[in-house]
């Protein structure tokens, strides 16, 4: 008696003649040439015809523990409660899933924990005043901002390099604390030199070095001996209607300082801008300080390793800061000035709250 498989072939032959057996011979020939069973060839070609693809289908694996609505709920809860730890978020959503599942769902939604951006503390009063200031200056052009004298003081530390050192290493504790992977900070790294400086448009103003802290007497002395001669020189060059900008530090807002500025503004032909509190994102000289520190440590990488007495360290800092300050190019200042209309509009869009600047 013929085998069942042979009977099937004979039956096919009786129904369709030699054409019914043609696939068998083709698959057998392919299998012989590739040294694989004919049925493997037949199954592969059948799957290919059915799926219109030769790729294998991955097994479904473990069923997904959360639904689409659960996933949206997890993402929405994380966006509402941005500060809570992952374990607390897991308890809040109460979906009977582990922390790893919550982490994966957040990752799928493009959400993960990031370092919170540090910014000056704002209250509703601050935001209201900032918004009012922004609306008052929303129509200022770049040319208007070129007439602003941006001024402030800054303490430049010996170890004030803003660049974060990044190293290649594995996650182990041994490699984390290996000598080659440590960014050392010396005990005297906080020795600093206080400076005051200003700029108008693409013109750098003078830089003044201050011994100790800045009080109202010191500040008035800086204004009298540094700012006023600079404004006089700008006026002689044809720049008029200069607006002096300063933040709301106590020496700047002291009654004696205000009286001095009001008197000199009348005789020297400039005005003083009313500045909203806690607004470093609108203060261009804050960005210039960051540039100054970056350039200081880029040009003099040994600055953080200067040895000697505090007076000696400050002397070296003064020499280097003077050189770096006067090397700041016009393109840096122009870029800052040209950003002001965008900053103002960003502040309006934020309702007076935090911006990306």
DRENKOLVEX-456911 format. One record per residue (C-alpha): residue number from 1; z, y, x. Coordinates in nm, 4 decimals. Example, Ala and Ser with C-alpha at 12.3 -4.5 7.8 and 13.67 -1.06 7.14 Angstrom:
# DRENKOLVEX-456911
{num=1 | pz=0.7800 | py=-0.4500 | px=1.2300} $
{num=2 | pz=0.7140 | py=-0.1060 | px=1.3670} $
This chain:
# DRENKOLVEX-456911
{num=1 | pz=0.0000 | py=0.0000 | px=0.0000} $
{num=2 | pz=-0.0877 | py=0.3418 | px=0.1301} $
{num=3 | pz=0.1955 | py=0.5787 | px=0.2355} $
{num=4 | pz=0.2840 | py=0.8587 | px=-0.0148} $
{num=5 | pz=0.1479 | py=1.1275 | px=0.2168} $
{num=6 | pz=-0.1827 | py=0.9390 | px=0.2499} $
{num=7 | pz=-0.1984 | py=0.8935 | px=-0.1283} $
{num=8 | pz=-0.1591 | py=1.2711 | px=-0.1664} $
{num=9 | pz=-0.4498 | py=1.3314 | px=0.0680} $
{num=10 | pz=-0.6659 | py=1.0714 | px=-0.1191} $
{num=11 | pz=-0.5771 | py=1.2337 | px=-0.4480} $
{num=12 | pz=-0.6756 | py=1.5730 | px=-0.3126} $
{num=13 | pz=-0.9988 | py=1.4237 | px=-0.1849} $
{num=14 | pz=-1.0802 | py=1.2754 | px=-0.5273} $
{num=15 | pz=-1.0163 | py=1.6129 | px=-0.6958} $
{num=16 | pz=-1.1860 | py=1.8499 | px=-0.4479} $
{num=17 | pz=-1.3893 | py=1.6360 | px=-0.2126} $
{num=18 | pz=-1.3987 | py=1.7063 | px=0.1594} $
{num=19 | pz=-1.3131 | py=2.0779 | px=0.1046} $
{num=20 | pz=-0.9649 | py=1.9817 | px=-0.0152} $
{num=21 | pz=-0.8923 | py=1.8095 | px=0.3149} $
{num=22 | pz=-1.0404 | py=2.0784 | px=0.5385} $
{num=23 | pz=-0.7059 | py=2.2677 | px=0.5849} $
{num=24 | pz=-0.5433 | py=1.9441 | px=0.6952} $
{num=25 | pz=-0.7968 | py=1.8898 | px=0.9724} $
{num=26 | pz=-0.7764 | py=2.2564 | px=1.0824} $
{num=27 | pz=-0.3969 | py=2.2529 | px=1.0995} $
{num=28 | pz=-0.4019 | py=1.9185 | px=1.2806} $
{num=29 | pz=-0.6435 | py=2.0523 | px=1.5400} $
{num=30 | pz=-0.4323 | py=2.3691 | px=1.5962} $
{num=31 | pz=-0.1167 | py=2.1590 | px=1.6279} $
{num=32 | pz=-0.2826 | py=1.9286 | px=1.8798} $
{num=33 | pz=-0.4007 | py=2.2178 | px=2.0961} $
{num=34 | pz=-0.0585 | py=2.3926 | px=2.0876} $
{num=35 | pz=0.1371 | py=2.0663 | px=2.1091} $
{num=36 | pz=0.3376 | py=2.1405 | px=1.7936} $
{num=37 | pz=0.3623 | py=1.9422 | px=1.4668} $
{num=38 | pz=0.0910 | py=1.9981 | px=1.2075} $
{num=39 | pz=0.3482 | py=2.0768 | px=0.9404} $
{num=40 | pz=0.4860 | py=2.3593 | px=1.1576} $
{num=41 | pz=0.1391 | py=2.5104 | px=1.1710} $
{num=42 | pz=0.0921 | py=2.4628 | px=0.7986} $
{num=43 | pz=0.4303 | py=2.6187 | px=0.7086} $
{num=44 | pz=0.3744 | py=2.9140 | px=0.9419} $
{num=45 | pz=0.0297 | py=2.9925 | px=0.7935} $
{num=46 | pz=0.1570 | py=2.9568 | px=0.4377} $
{num=47 | pz=0.4423 | py=3.1992 | px=0.5057} $
{num=48 | pz=0.2006 | py=3.4388 | px=0.6716} $
{num=49 | pz=-0.0338 | py=3.4349 | px=0.3688} $
{num=50 | pz=0.2518 | py=3.4751 | px=0.1235} $
{num=51 | pz=0.4409 | py=3.7569 | px=0.3031} $
{num=52 | pz=0.1374 | py=3.9224 | px=0.4651} $
{num=53 | pz=0.3473 | py=3.9301 | px=0.7819} $
{num=54 | pz=0.4323 | py=3.6915 | px=1.0641} $
{num=55 | pz=0.7845 | py=3.8351 | px=1.1073} $
{num=56 | pz=1.0767 | py=3.6081 | px=1.0233} $
{num=57 | pz=1.3092 | py=3.7176 | px=0.7455} $
{num=58 | pz=1.6602 | py=3.7697 | px=0.8738} $
{num=59 | pz=1.9275 | py=3.5784 | px=0.6863} $
{num=60 | pz=2.1220 | py=3.8001 | px=0.4429} $
{num=61 | pz=2.4544 | py=3.7425 | px=0.6200} $
{num=62 | pz=2.7832 | py=3.8488 | px=0.4713} $
{num=63 | pz=2.7522 | py=4.0342 | px=0.1378} $
{num=64 | pz=2.8048 | py=4.4113 | px=0.1593} $
{num=65 | pz=3.1582 | py=4.5017 | px=0.0538} $
{num=66 | pz=3.0753 | py=4.8448 | px=-0.0856} $
{num=67 | pz=2.8257 | py=4.9664 | px=-0.3429} $
{num=68 | pz=2.5990 | py=5.2698 | px=-0.3146} $
{num=69 | pz=2.8409 | py=5.4724 | px=-0.5277} $
{num=70 | pz=3.1298 | py=5.3572 | px=-0.3044} $
{num=71 | pz=2.9395 | py=5.4774 | px=0.0011} $
{num=72 | pz=2.8841 | py=5.8194 | px=-0.1572} $
{num=73 | pz=3.2520 | py=5.8366 | px=-0.2514} $
{num=74 | pz=3.3587 | py=5.7592 | px=0.1071} $
{num=75 | pz=3.1297 | py=6.0289 | px=0.2509} $
{num=76 | pz=3.2370 | py=6.2858 | px=-0.0114} $
{num=77 | pz=3.6062 | py=6.2191 | px=0.0506} $
{num=78 | pz=3.5612 | py=6.2545 | px=0.4278} $
{num=79 | pz=3.3821 | py=6.5873 | px=0.3825} $
{num=80 | pz=3.6586 | py=6.7166 | px=0.1563} $
{num=81 | pz=3.9435 | py=6.5977 | px=0.3802} $
{num=82 | pz=3.7958 | py=6.6594 | px=0.7239} $
{num=83 | pz=4.1269 | py=6.6641 | px=0.9131} $
{num=84 | pz=4.2816 | py=6.3352 | px=0.7968} $
{num=85 | pz=4.2915 | py=6.0386 | px=1.0396} $
{num=86 | pz=4.0660 | py=5.7423 | px=0.9662} $
{num=87 | pz=4.3595 | py=5.5239 | px=0.8578} $
{num=88 | pz=4.4681 | py=5.7847 | px=0.6038} $
{num=89 | pz=4.1111 | py=5.8234 | px=0.4780} $
{num=90 | pz=4.0976 | py=5.4467 | px=0.4285} $
{num=91 | pz=4.4092 | py=5.4669 | px=0.2115} $
{num=92 | pz=4.2746 | py=5.7651 | px=0.0168} $
{num=93 | pz=3.9489 | py=5.5979 | px=-0.0859} $
{num=94 | pz=4.1437 | py=5.2816 | px=-0.1886} $
{num=95 | pz=3.8432 | py=5.0465 | px=-0.1875} $
{num=96 | pz=4.0128 | py=4.7414 | px=-0.0366} $
{num=97 | pz=3.7992 | py=4.7519 | px=0.2774} $
{num=98 | pz=3.9031 | py=4.7733 | px=0.6425} $
{num=99 | pz=3.8874 | py=5.0816 | px=0.8668} $
{num=100 | pz=3.5865 | py=4.9402 | px=1.0503} $
{num=101 | pz=3.3903 | py=4.9280 | px=0.7247} $
{num=102 | pz=3.4848 | py=5.2889 | px=0.6467} $
{num=103 | pz=3.3765 | py=5.3909 | px=0.9968} $
{num=104 | pz=3.0408 | py=5.2134 | px=0.9535} $
{num=105 | pz=2.9751 | py=5.3762 | px=0.6162} $
{num=106 | pz=3.0522 | py=5.7185 | px=0.7613} $
{num=107 | pz=2.8206 | py=5.6503 | px=1.0541} $
{num=108 | pz=2.5428 | py=5.5523 | px=0.8137} $
{num=109 | pz=2.5946 | py=5.8892 | px=0.6402} $
{num=110 | pz=2.5798 | py=6.0734 | px=0.9738} $
{num=111 | pz=2.9524 | py=6.1534 | px=0.9731} $
{num=112 | pz=3.1973 | py=6.0965 | px=1.2591} $
{num=113 | pz=3.5003 | py=6.2644 | px=1.4112} $
{num=114 | pz=3.4182 | py=6.5677 | px=1.6290} $
{num=115 | pz=3.6350 | py=6.8080 | px=1.8236} $
{num=116 | pz=3.7232 | py=7.1007 | px=1.5969} $
{num=117 | pz=3.5690 | py=7.4285 | px=1.7132} $
{num=118 | pz=3.8308 | py=7.6720 | px=1.8405} $
{num=119 | pz=3.8028 | py=8.0180 | px=1.6895} $
{num=120 | pz=4.0177 | py=8.3228 | px=1.6357} $
{num=121 | pz=4.2469 | py=8.2744 | px=1.3361} $
{num=122 | pz=4.1040 | py=8.4387 | px=1.0248} $
{num=123 | pz=4.2851 | py=8.5271 | px=0.7040} $
{num=124 | pz=4.1315 | py=8.6387 | px=0.3779} $
{num=125 | pz=4.2013 | py=8.9998 | px=0.4803} $
{num=126 | pz=4.0191 | py=8.9472 | px=0.8102} $
{num=127 | pz=3.7213 | py=8.7892 | px=0.6326} $
{num=128 | pz=3.7049 | py=9.0756 | px=0.3819} $
{num=129 | pz=3.7062 | py=9.3391 | px=0.6575} $
{num=130 | pz=3.4531 | py=9.1460 | px=0.8638} $
{num=131 | pz=3.2200 | py=9.1198 | px=0.5668} $
{num=132 | pz=3.2579 | py=9.4905 | px=0.4940} $
{num=133 | pz=3.1737 | py=9.5730 | px=0.8564} $
{num=134 | pz=2.8707 | py=9.3418 | px=0.8508} $
{num=135 | pz=2.7324 | py=9.4961 | px=0.5328} $
{num=136 | pz=2.7756 | py=9.8429 | px=0.6826} $
{num=137 | pz=2.5641 | py=9.7361 | px=0.9822} $
{num=138 | pz=2.3179 | py=9.5020 | px=0.8123} $
{num=139 | pz=2.0293 | py=9.7498 | px=0.8503} $
{num=140 | pz=2.0940 | py=9.8312 | px=1.2142} $
{num=141 | pz=1.7937 | py=9.7529 | px=1.4330} $
{num=142 | pz=1.7927 | py=9.6249 | px=1.7890} $
{num=143 | pz=1.7315 | py=9.9829 | px=1.9010} $
{num=144 | pz=2.0458 | py=10.0923 | px=1.7169} $
{num=145 | pz=2.2491 | py=9.8240 | px=1.8943} $
{num=146 | pz=2.1092 | py=9.9372 | px=2.2304} $
{num=147 | pz=2.3161 | py=10.2563 | px=2.1939} $
{num=148 | pz=2.6470 | py=10.0707 | px=2.1680} $
{num=149 | pz=2.8759 | py=10.0774 | px=2.4723} $
{num=150 | pz=3.0359 | py=9.7319 | px=2.4721} $
{num=151 | pz=3.3640 | py=9.7358 | px=2.6652} $
{num=152 | pz=3.6642 | py=9.5139 | px=2.7174} $
{num=153 | pz=3.9005 | py=9.3710 | px=2.9761} $
{num=154 | pz=3.9196 | py=9.0104 | px=3.0883} $
{num=155 | pz=4.1425 | py=8.7994 | px=3.3132} $
{num=156 | pz=3.9340 | py=8.5842 | px=3.5468} $
{num=157 | pz=4.1343 | py=8.2927 | px=3.6843} $
{num=158 | pz=4.0722 | py=8.1240 | px=4.0138} $
{num=159 | pz=4.0135 | py=7.8012 | px=3.8205} $
{num=160 | pz=3.8176 | py=7.9517 | px=3.5301} $
{num=161 | pz=3.5036 | py=7.7388 | px=3.5587} $
{num=162 | pz=3.3903 | py=7.6911 | px=3.1953} $
{num=163 | pz=3.1790 | py=7.3878 | px=3.2818} $
{num=164 | pz=3.3250 | py=7.0519 | px=3.1800} $
{num=165 | pz=3.2864 | py=6.7845 | px=3.4479} $
{num=166 | pz=3.1305 | py=6.4652 | px=3.3089} $
{num=167 | pz=3.1323 | py=6.1371 | px=3.4981} $
{num=168 | pz=2.9725 | py=5.7961 | px=3.4592} $
{num=169 | pz=3.2395 | py=5.5316 | px=3.4057} $
{num=170 | pz=3.3409 | py=5.2375 | px=3.1934} $
{num=171 | pz=3.6031 | py=5.2625 | px=2.9223} $
{num=172 | pz=3.8787 | py=5.0875 | px=3.1150} $
{num=173 | pz=4.1999 | py=5.2714 | px=3.2006} $
{num=174 | pz=4.1538 | py=5.1899 | px=3.5697} $
{num=175 | pz=3.8200 | py=5.3716 | px=3.5845} $
{num=176 | pz=3.9421 | py=5.6577 | px=3.3649} $
{num=177 | pz=4.2098 | py=5.7501 | px=3.6196} $
{num=178 | pz=4.0171 | py=5.6612 | px=3.9349} $
{num=179 | pz=4.0222 | py=5.9419 | px=4.1931} $
{num=180 | pz=3.6433 | py=5.9830 | px=4.1793} $
{num=181 | pz=3.6600 | py=6.0430 | px=3.8024} $
{num=182 | pz=3.9371 | py=6.3047 | px=3.7959} $
{num=183 | pz=3.8768 | py=6.6796 | px=3.7704} $
{num=184 | pz=4.1788 | py=6.8136 | px=3.9632} $
{num=185 | pz=4.3571 | py=7.1329 | px=3.8681} $
{num=186 | pz=4.5696 | py=7.2988 | px=4.1328} $
{num=187 | pz=4.9119 | py=7.4435 | px=4.0562} $
{num=188 | pz=4.7972 | py=7.7911 | px=4.1603} $
{num=189 | pz=4.4753 | py=7.7689 | px=3.9562} $
{num=190 | pz=4.6083 | py=8.0268 | px=3.7109} $
{num=191 | pz=4.6072 | py=8.3103 | px=3.9668} $
{num=192 | pz=4.3872 | py=8.5692 | px=3.7999} $
{num=193 | pz=4.2284 | py=8.9077 | px=3.8491} $
{num=194 | pz=4.2174 | py=9.1451 | px=3.5517} $
{num=195 | pz=3.8915 | py=9.3372 | px=3.5169} $
{num=196 | pz=3.7477 | py=9.5958 | px=3.2782} $
{num=197 | pz=3.3752 | py=9.6526 | px=3.2387} $
{num=198 | pz=3.1148 | py=9.7755 | px=2.9933} $
{num=199 | pz=2.7404 | py=9.7810 | px=2.9326} $
{num=200 | pz=2.4955 | py=9.9707 | px=2.7124} $
{num=201 | pz=2.1624 | py=9.8164 | px=2.6190} $
{num=202 | pz=2.0177 | py=9.6660 | px=2.9354} $
{num=203 | pz=2.2268 | py=9.8868 | px=3.1646} $
{num=204 | pz=2.5411 | py=9.7567 | px=3.3282} $
{num=205 | pz=2.8359 | py=9.9903 | px=3.3408} $
{num=206 | pz=3.0966 | py=10.0076 | px=3.6156} $
{num=207 | pz=3.3536 | py=9.7341 | px=3.6698} $
{num=208 | pz=3.7184 | py=9.8234 | px=3.7264} $
{num=209 | pz=3.9901 | py=9.5996 | px=3.8700} $
{num=210 | pz=4.3392 | py=9.6222 | px=3.7255} $
{num=211 | pz=4.6585 | py=9.5236 | px=3.9031} $
{num=212 | pz=4.8881 | py=9.3548 | px=3.6566} $
{num=213 | pz=4.8478 | py=9.3857 | px=3.2820} $
{num=214 | pz=4.6747 | py=9.6557 | px=3.0813} $
{num=215 | pz=4.8962 | py=9.8953 | px=2.8833} $
{num=216 | pz=4.7969 | py=10.2162 | px=2.7053} $
{num=217 | pz=4.8490 | py=10.4313 | px=3.0161} $
{num=218 | pz=4.6395 | py=10.1997 | px=3.2303} $
{num=219 | pz=4.3719 | py=10.1819 | px=2.9630} $
{num=220 | pz=4.3469 | py=10.5582 | px=2.9208} $
{num=221 | pz=4.3162 | py=10.5898 | px=3.2983} $
{num=222 | pz=4.0260 | py=10.3412 | px=3.2950} $
{num=223 | pz=3.8537 | py=10.5287 | px=3.0148} $
{num=224 | pz=3.8928 | py=10.8618 | px=3.1919} $
{num=225 | pz=3.7804 | py=10.7494 | px=3.5380} $
{num=226 | pz=3.5273 | py=10.4782 | px=3.4511} $
{num=227 | pz=3.3918 | py=10.5021 | px=3.0958} $
{num=228 | pz=3.3492 | py=10.8785 | px=3.0640} $
{num=229 | pz=3.1486 | py=10.9209 | px=3.3897} $
{num=230 | pz=2.9228 | py=10.6335 | px=3.2761} $
{num=231 | pz=2.8606 | py=10.7979 | px=2.9366} $
{num=232 | pz=2.7915 | py=11.1295 | px=3.1098} $
{num=233 | pz=2.5307 | py=10.9584 | px=3.3312} $
{num=234 | pz=2.3666 | py=10.7903 | px=3.0306} $
{num=235 | pz=2.3519 | py=11.1200 | px=2.8428} $
{num=236 | pz=2.1891 | py=11.2846 | px=3.1441} $
{num=237 | pz=1.9252 | py=11.0101 | px=3.1335} $
{num=238 | pz=1.8439 | py=11.1010 | px=2.7738} $
{num=239 | pz=2.0478 | py=10.8453 | px=2.5789} $
{num=240 | pz=2.2206 | py=11.0158 | px=2.2872} $
{num=241 | pz=2.4422 | py=10.9133 | px=1.9954} $
{num=242 | pz=2.6260 | py=10.6494 | px=2.1987} $
{num=243 | pz=2.8760 | py=10.4394 | px=2.0018} $
{num=244 | pz=3.1795 | py=10.3134 | px=2.1913} $
{num=245 | pz=3.2982 | py=9.9649 | px=2.0925} $
{num=246 | pz=3.6385 | py=9.8174 | px=2.1679} $
{num=247 | pz=3.8433 | py=9.5452 | px=2.0014} $
{num=248 | pz=4.1836 | py=9.5915 | px=1.8392} $
{num=249 | pz=4.4079 | py=9.5053 | px=2.1350} $
{num=250 | pz=4.7324 | py=9.7064 | px=2.1296} $
{num=251 | pz=4.6396 | py=9.9405 | px=2.4216} $
{num=252 | pz=4.3119 | py=10.0188 | px=2.2409} $
{num=253 | pz=4.4714 | py=10.1061 | px=1.9068} $
{num=254 | pz=4.7767 | py=10.2915 | px=2.0386} $
{num=255 | pz=4.8186 | py=10.6407 | px=1.8960} $
{num=256 | pz=4.7905 | py=10.8002 | px=2.2410} $
{num=257 | pz=4.4634 | py=10.6108 | px=2.3069} $
{num=258 | pz=4.3149 | py=10.7173 | px=1.9735} $
{num=259 | pz=4.4017 | py=11.0799 | px=2.0407} $
{num=260 | pz=4.2390 | py=11.0607 | px=2.3848} $
{num=261 | pz=3.9193 | py=10.9018 | px=2.2508} $
{num=262 | pz=3.8893 | py=11.1434 | px=1.9586} $
{num=263 | pz=3.9184 | py=11.4404 | px=2.1926} $
{num=264 | pz=3.6715 | py=11.3062 | px=2.4487} $
{num=265 | pz=3.4264 | py=11.1908 | px=2.1807} $
{num=266 | pz=3.3816 | py=11.5513 | px=2.0684} $
{num=267 | pz=3.3251 | py=11.6854 | px=2.4203} $
{num=268 | pz=3.1102 | py=11.3971 | px=2.5485} $
{num=269 | pz=2.9005 | py=11.3379 | px=2.2371} $
{num=270 | pz=2.9859 | py=10.9793 | px=2.1472} $
{num=271 | pz=3.1557 | py=10.8102 | px=1.8515} $
{num=272 | pz=3.4009 | py=10.5197 | px=1.8286} $
{num=273 | pz=3.3075 | py=10.2189 | px=1.6196} $
{num=274 | pz=3.5607 | py=10.0879 | px=1.3675} $
{num=275 | pz=3.5955 | py=9.7258 | px=1.4723} $
{num=276 | pz=3.7065 | py=9.4378 | px=1.2447} $
{num=277 | pz=4.0006 | py=9.2400 | px=1.3800} $
{num=278 | pz=3.9551 | py=8.8872 | px=1.5179} $
{num=279 | pz=3.5785 | py=8.9171 | px=1.5671} $
{num=280 | pz=3.4925 | py=8.7853 | px=1.9130} $
{num=281 | pz=3.1789 | py=8.6256 | px=1.7667} $
{num=282 | pz=3.0384 | py=8.9764 | px=1.7058} $
{num=283 | pz=3.1542 | py=9.1170 | px=2.0414} $
{num=284 | pz=2.8713 | py=9.0815 | px=2.2921} $
{num=285 | pz=3.0884 | py=9.1439 | px=2.5960} $
{num=286 | pz=3.2803 | py=8.8242 | px=2.5152} $
{num=287 | pz=2.9585 | py=8.6331 | px=2.5806} $
{num=288 | pz=2.9037 | py=8.8350 | px=2.8966} $
{num=289 | pz=3.2460 | py=8.7307 | px=3.0261} $
{num=290 | pz=3.1484 | py=8.3658 | px=2.9766} $
{num=291 | pz=2.8260 | py=8.4278 | px=3.1695} $
{num=292 | pz=3.0179 | py=8.6049 | px=3.4464} $
{num=293 | pz=3.2613 | py=8.3142 | px=3.4924} $
{num=294 | pz=2.9819 | py=8.0591 | px=3.4859} $
{num=295 | pz=2.7852 | py=8.2453 | px=3.7508} $
{num=296 | pz=3.0956 | py=8.2982 | px=3.9642} $
{num=297 | pz=3.1589 | py=7.9231 | px=3.9927} $
{num=298 | pz=2.7900 | py=7.8361 | px=4.0168} $
{num=299 | pz=2.7399 | py=8.0671 | px=4.3149} $
{num=300 | pz=3.0797 | py=8.0025 | px=4.4679} $
{num=301 | pz=3.1822 | py=7.6463 | px=4.3780} $
{num=302 | pz=3.4754 | py=7.6710 | px=4.6189} $
{num=303 | pz=3.6403 | py=7.9476 | px=4.4136} $
{num=304 | pz=3.8851 | py=7.7066 | px=4.2521} $
{num=305 | pz=3.9880 | py=7.5846 | px=4.5993} $
{num=306 | pz=4.0631 | py=7.9236 | px=4.7588} $
{num=307 | pz=4.3867 | py=7.8951 | px=4.9579} $
{num=308 | pz=4.6250 | py=8.1761 | px=5.0427} $
{num=309 | pz=4.8692 | py=8.4154 | px=4.8878} $
{num=310 | pz=4.8073 | py=8.5515 | px=4.5353} $
{num=311 | pz=4.7027 | py=8.8863 | px=4.6835} $
{num=312 | pz=4.4516 | py=8.7154 | px=4.9125} $
{num=313 | pz=4.3084 | py=8.5072 | px=4.6251} $
{num=314 | pz=4.2704 | py=8.8175 | px=4.4076} $
{num=315 | pz=4.0993 | py=8.9986 | px=4.6947} $
{num=316 | pz=3.8400 | py=8.7219 | px=4.7234} $
{num=317 | pz=3.7950 | py=8.7181 | px=4.3464} $
{num=318 | pz=3.7328 | py=9.0938 | px=4.3435} $
{num=319 | pz=3.4639 | py=9.0685 | px=4.6107} $
{num=320 | pz=3.2852 | py=8.7832 | px=4.4358} $
{num=321 | pz=3.3173 | py=8.9291 | px=4.0864} $
{num=322 | pz=3.1740 | py=9.2611 | px=4.2041} $
{num=323 | pz=2.8711 | py=9.0854 | px=4.3518} $
{num=324 | pz=2.8147 | py=8.8594 | px=4.0495} $
{num=325 | pz=2.8562 | py=9.1464 | px=3.8010} $
{num=326 | pz=2.5917 | py=9.3651 | px=3.9617} $
{num=327 | pz=2.3505 | py=9.0715 | px=3.9845} $
{num=328 | pz=2.3419 | py=9.0225 | px=3.6068} $
{num=329 | pz=1.9804 | py=9.0772 | px=3.5098} $
{num=330 | pz=1.8340 | py=9.2837 | px=3.2272} $
{num=331 | pz=1.7076 | py=8.9707 | px=3.0532} $
{num=332 | pz=2.0663 | py=8.8542 | px=2.9974} $
{num=333 | pz=2.1653 | py=9.1873 | px=2.8417} $
{num=334 | pz=1.8462 | py=9.2094 | px=2.6342} $
{num=335 | pz=1.9046 | py=8.8603 | px=2.4954} $
{num=336 | pz=2.2555 | py=8.9580 | px=2.3879} $
{num=337 | pz=2.1449 | py=9.2842 | px=2.2240} $
{num=338 | pz=1.8555 | py=9.1161 | px=2.0418} $
{num=339 | pz=2.0980 | py=8.8640 | px=1.8917} $
{num=340 | pz=2.3033 | py=9.1275 | px=1.7075} $
{num=341 | pz=2.0958 | py=9.1475 | px=1.3851} $
{num=342 | pz=2.1146 | py=8.7668 | px=1.3602} $
{num=343 | pz=2.4898 | py=8.7729 | px=1.4188} $
{num=344 | pz=2.5425 | py=9.0319 | px=1.1458} $
{num=345 | pz=2.3321 | py=8.8375 | px=0.8951} $
{num=346 | pz=2.5158 | py=8.5154 | px=0.9861} $
{num=347 | pz=2.8462 | py=8.6905 | px=0.9188} $
{num=348 | pz=2.7241 | py=8.8067 | px=0.5790} $
{num=349 | pz=2.6005 | py=8.4560 | px=0.4969} $
{num=350 | pz=2.9463 | py=8.3202 | px=0.5903} $
{num=351 | pz=3.1184 | py=8.5683 | px=0.3604} $
{num=352 | pz=3.3051 | py=8.7184 | px=0.6550} $
{num=353 | pz=3.4374 | py=8.3818 | px=0.7720} $
{num=354 | pz=3.3426 | py=8.1790 | px=1.0781} $
{num=355 | pz=2.9918 | py=8.1886 | px=1.2239} $
{num=356 | pz=2.8107 | py=7.9794 | px=1.4816} $
{num=357 | pz=2.8412 | py=8.2553 | px=1.7444} $
